[in-house]
Amino acid sequence: MKTRRQNYNEDEIKDRLSDLPDCVLLHILSFLSAKESVQTCVLSTRWKNLWKYLPTLTLKSYSHFKTLKGFTKFVSRILSLRDHSTALHTLHFHHHGIVQPNLLRRLIKYAVSHNVQQMRIHVYCDIQHFPPCFFSCQTLTSLNLYVDQPRSFPHRTLFSYALNMPALTSLTLGFFSFLGGAEPFSACPKLKRLFINDCDVLDKQNLYISSTTLVYLTIHCYPWNEIKFLLCTPSLCSFHFRGIPVQKLCESNNNLSSIKYLNIHVGMSSNSADTLLVLLNWMQELATIKSLTISSTTLHVLYNLLGLKIFSRFIFQLSLFITTFFLICFVF
């Protein structure tokens, strides 16, 4: 009697995965980390050099390497052995711990010289270690940049650069201190999305967010951290803010009539008369919005500062000038 295994024909036991075109296999490998992609070279001769043509590099030290020396050696080997004629579309670099400046510079220079379009970088270092070519990359369309300092370091990383990225459309910045009066985004003529996360401005001055193309703006700051900013964004449509509002949104010669969607989350620690005045100023500046989303804590702050009768009247008047949609979003 033949076993089931003997009944298999040659087609049934064939390695069908390896028969897929290179473009399909490379797409599959792009979802893996660089180390996992390299490890596929042991599967067969078909896979031996495939990883060298990957358009995506995902380098994470905290989950795949036991020592900094091992991680550094691996990244150096990747950059040396990768096919240099293949463009690097996406670079994800997350290093848990102090990164070696030479390694960081080499990696970023390699990415820029290979026409990188998307970068996600989260490192512990000084941004001074980034090479100058990074801040004027001509091909970058999406950048997610978190540059943190060790907890023992007394100050945040100073972001003192004006980005000159003509193709950039989406930008996320986190853990930075900006110089007062700076306009770091004005030389990004295609910028549409901006997310500023847990940043501040030195000497309690204003950060100027100036962009004629910006459509979506999100600013998150925590109760222990305030950020002052002024908007010059004539195309801005959606504005999300989490934190403590501390000043007007724009100067007298600008207007924010383009904003139609507003989301405000004010923390409980913002329970002060100054916060109330700023929020009321925002409502006046944004009198043409169509949709308002406010958190339960924001409602609580307004209720405590206004009292029941005035609060009820305020909510009623608010609902009148929001012409299309009014939403109270309870966030716990």
C-alpha positions in Angstrom: 0.0 0.0 0.0 1.4 3.4 -1.0 1.7 6.0 1.6 0.2 9.5 1.1 3.7 10.9 0.8 4.5 8.6 -2.2 1.3 9.8 -4.0 2.6 13.4 -4.3 3.7 14.2 -7.8 6.6 16.4 -8.6 4.5 19.5 -9.1 3.0 19.2 -5.6 6.4 19.2 -3.8 7.8 21.9 -5.9 9.1 25.1 -4.2 6.5 27.4 -5.7 7.5 30.4 -3.5 11.0 30.5 -5.1 9.4 30.5 -8.5 7.8 33.8 -7.9 9.3 36.8 -9.8 12.0 38.8 -8.0 9.8 41.9 -7.7 7.2 39.8 -5.7 9.8 38.2 -3.5 11.5 41.6 -2.8 8.1 43.0 -1.9 7.6 40.2 0.6 11.1 40.7 2.1 10.4 44.5 2.5 8.1 43.6 5.4 11.0 42.0 7.3 13.8 43.6 9.2 17.2 43.7 7.4 18.5 40.9 9.6 15.6 38.7 8.8 15.9 39.4 5.1 19.6 38.5 5.1 18.8 35.2 6.9 16.7 34.1 4.0 19.9 33.6 2.0 20.3 30.1 3.6 17.0 28.9 2.0 18.5 28.1 -1.4 20.8 29.5 -4.1 17.7 31.3 -5.4 17.6 33.4 -2.3 21.4 33.8 -1.8 21.7 37.4 -3.1 18.1 38.5 -3.2 18.3 40.7 -0.1 21.0 42.8 -1.8 18.4 44.3 -4.1 15.9 45.3 -1.4 14.6 48.9 -1.8 13.7 48.9 1.9 16.1 48.7 4.9 14.7 48.2 8.4 17.4 48.4 11.0 16.4 47.9 14.7 19.1 47.3 17.2 16.9 46.7 20.3 15.1 43.6 19.0 17.7 41.7 17.0 21.1 42.4 18.4 22.6 41.7 21.9 25.5 44.2 21.6 26.2 47.5 20.1 29.3 46.1 18.4 27.3 43.4 16.7 24.8 45.9 15.4 27.4 48.3 14.1 29.2 45.5 12.3 26.0 44.2 10.8 25.0 47.7 9.4 28.5 48.2 8.0 28.3 44.8 6.2 24.8 45.6 4.8 26.0 48.9 3.3 29.1 47.3 1.9 27.4 44.2 0.3 24.2 45.7 -0.9 23.8 46.2 -4.7 24.9 49.9 -5.1 22.9 50.3 -8.4 19.6 49.7 -6.6 17.9 52.8 -5.3 17.0 52.8 -1.5 13.3 53.8 -1.4 12.8 53.5 2.4 15.0 53.6 5.4 13.8 52.7 8.9 16.5 53.1 11.6 15.7 52.7 15.2 18.6 52.5 17.6 18.0 51.9 21.3 20.9 53.5 23.0 23.7 56.0 22.0 24.4 55.6 18.4 28.0 55.9 17.1 28.3 59.2 15.1 30.3 57.6 12.3 27.8 54.9 11.8 24.9 57.4 11.7 26.7 59.6 9.2 27.6 56.7 6.9 24.1 55.4 6.9 22.4 58.7 6.1 24.9 59.6 3.4 24.3 56.2 1.8 20.6 56.7 1.9 20.7 60.2 0.4 23.2 59.2 -2.3 20.8 56.3 -3.2 17.8 58.6 -3.7 15.9 57.7 -0.5 12.2 58.8 -0.5 11.0 57.8 2.9 12.9 57.9 6.2 11.9 56.9 9.7 14.7 57.6 12.2 14.6 57.3 16.0 18.0 57.6 17.7 19.6 58.8 20.9 22.3 61.3 19.8 23.0 64.9 19.0 21.5 66.1 15.7 24.9 67.7 15.0 26.0 64.2 14.0 23.7 64.2 11.0 25.6 65.1 7.8 24.7 68.3 6.0 23.3 66.4 3.0 20.4 65.2 5.2 18.9 68.7 5.7 18.9 69.4 1.9 17.9 66.0 0.6 16.3 66.5 -2.8 14.4 63.2 -3.1 12.9 62.8 0.4 9.1 62.8 0.4 8.3 61.6 3.9 10.4 62.1 7.1 9.7 60.8 10.6 12.5 62.0 12.9 12.8 61.5 16.6 16.2 62.5 18.1 16.2 62.0 21.8 18.8 62.5 24.5 19.6 60.2 27.4 17.6 60.9 30.5 20.7 62.1 32.3 21.1 64.8 29.7 19.7 68.1 31.0 18.4 69.5 27.7 16.5 68.4 24.7 18.1 68.2 21.2 18.2 71.7 19.6 16.7 71.8 16.2 18.4 74.9 14.7 18.1 74.0 11.0 15.9 75.2 8.2 14.9 72.2 6.1 15.5 72.5 2.4 13.7 69.5 1.0 11.8 70.4 -2.2 10.0 67.0 -2.5 9.0 66.7 1.1 5.2 66.3 1.6 5.0 64.7 5.1 7.0 65.5 8.2 7.0 64.3 11.8 9.4 65.8 14.4 9.7 64.7 18.0 11.6 65.5 21.2 13.2 68.8 19.9 13.7 72.3 21.1 13.3 74.9 18.5 14.9 78.3 18.4 12.5 81.2 19.0 11.6 83.0 15.8 12.7 80.2 13.6 10.8 79.2 10.4 12.2 75.7 9.8 9.6 74.6 7.2 9.4 77.6 4.8 11.8 75.9 2.4 9.6 72.9 1.9 7.4 74.0 -1.0 5.3 70.8 -1.2 4.8 70.1 2.6 1.2 69.0 3.2 1.3 67.2 6.5 3.2 68.3 9.7 3.2 66.5 13.1 5.1 68.2 15.9 5.3 65.8 18.9 6.5 66.7 22.4 8.6 69.7 21.3 9.2 73.1 22.9 10.6 76.5 21.9 13.5 78.1 23.7 13.0 81.3 25.9 9.2 80.9 25.5 9.3 82.5 22.1 7.2 81.7 19.0 7.8 79.0 16.5 6.7 80.2 13.1 4.9 77.6 11.1 4.9 79.2 7.7 3.8 77.2 4.6 1.6 78.0 1.7 0.9 74.3 1.0 0.3 72.8 4.5 -3.1 71.1 4.7 -2.9 69.0 7.9 -1.3 70.1 11.1 -1.0 68.2 14.4 0.7 69.5 17.5 1.0 67.3 20.6 2.7 68.6 23.8 2.5 67.3 27.3 1.3 69.1 30.5 4.9 69.7 31.6 5.8 71.2 28.3 4.4 74.3 26.5 4.9 75.3 22.9 4.2 78.7 21.5 3.7 79.0 17.8 2.2 81.3 15.2 0.5 80.1 12.0 1.0 81.5 8.5 -0.8 78.6 6.7 -3.3 79.9 4.1 -4.1 76.4 2.9 -4.5 74.7 6.3 -7.7 72.6 6.4 -7.3 70.4 9.5 -5.7 71.3 12.8 -5.3 68.8 15.8 -4.0 70.2 19.1 -3.2 68.3 22.3 -1.7 70.3 25.2 -2.0 73.7 26.9 -3.0 76.6 24.6 -0.9 79.6 25.6 -1.4 82.2 22.8 -3.2 83.3 19.7 -2.8 81.2 16.6 -1.8 83.9 14.1 -0.8 87.5 13.8 -3.2 90.2 13.0 -2.3 90.3 9.3 -3.1 86.7 8.7 -6.3 84.7 8.8 -7.3 81.1 9.4 -10.4 80.9 7.3 -9.2 77.8 5.5 -9.4 75.7 8.6 -12.5 73.6 8.5 -11.7 70.7 11.0 -10.5 71.4 14.5 -9.6 68.9 17.2 -8.7 70.1 20.7 -7.6 68.1 23.7 -6.8 70.2 26.8 -5.4 68.3 29.8 -6.8 68.7 33.3 -3.7 70.5 34.4 -4.8 73.4 32.2 -7.5 74.5 34.6 -6.7 78.2 34.7 -8.3 81.5 33.6 -5.5 82.0 31.1 -6.4 78.8 29.3 -10.0 79.9 29.1 -9.1 83.2 27.5 -6.9 81.5 24.9 -9.6 78.9 24.1 -12.1 81.7 23.6 -9.6 83.5 21.4 -9.2 80.4 19.3 -12.9 80.1 18.9 -13.0 83.7 17.5 -10.0 83.1 15.2 -11.6 79.9 13.9 -15.2 81.2 13.4 -15.5 79.5 10.0 -14.8 75.9 11.0 -17.3 73.2 10.0 -16.3 70.5 12.5 -15.2 70.7 16.1 -13.9 67.8 18.1 -13.2 68.4 21.8 -12.2 66.0 24.5 -14.1 65.4 27.8 -11.2 67.0 29.7 -11.5 70.1 27.6 -15.2 70.2 28.4 -14.4 69.7 32.1 -11.9 72.6 32.0 -14.5 74.9 30.4 -17.2 73.9 32.8 -15.0 74.6 35.9 -13.9 78.0 34.6 -17.3 79.2 33.2 -19.8 77.7 35.6 -23.0 75.9 34.6 -25.1 78.7 33.2 -22.3 80.4 31.2 -21.0 77.0 30.1 -24.4 76.0 28.7 -24.8 79.4 26.9 -21.3 79.0 25.5 -22.0 75.5 24.1 -25.2 76.7 22.6 -23.6 79.7 20.9 -20.7 77.5 19.7 -23.1 75.1 18.0 -24.7 78.0 16.1 -21.6 79.2 14.3 -20.3 75.7 13.5 -22.4 75.5 10.3 -22.0 71.9 9.3 -21.1 69.6 12.2 -20.6 69.7 15.9 -19.1 66.8 17.8 -18.1 66.3 21.4 -15.6 63.4 21.5 -15.2 61.8 25.0 -11.6 60.8 25.5 -10.7 58.9 28.7 
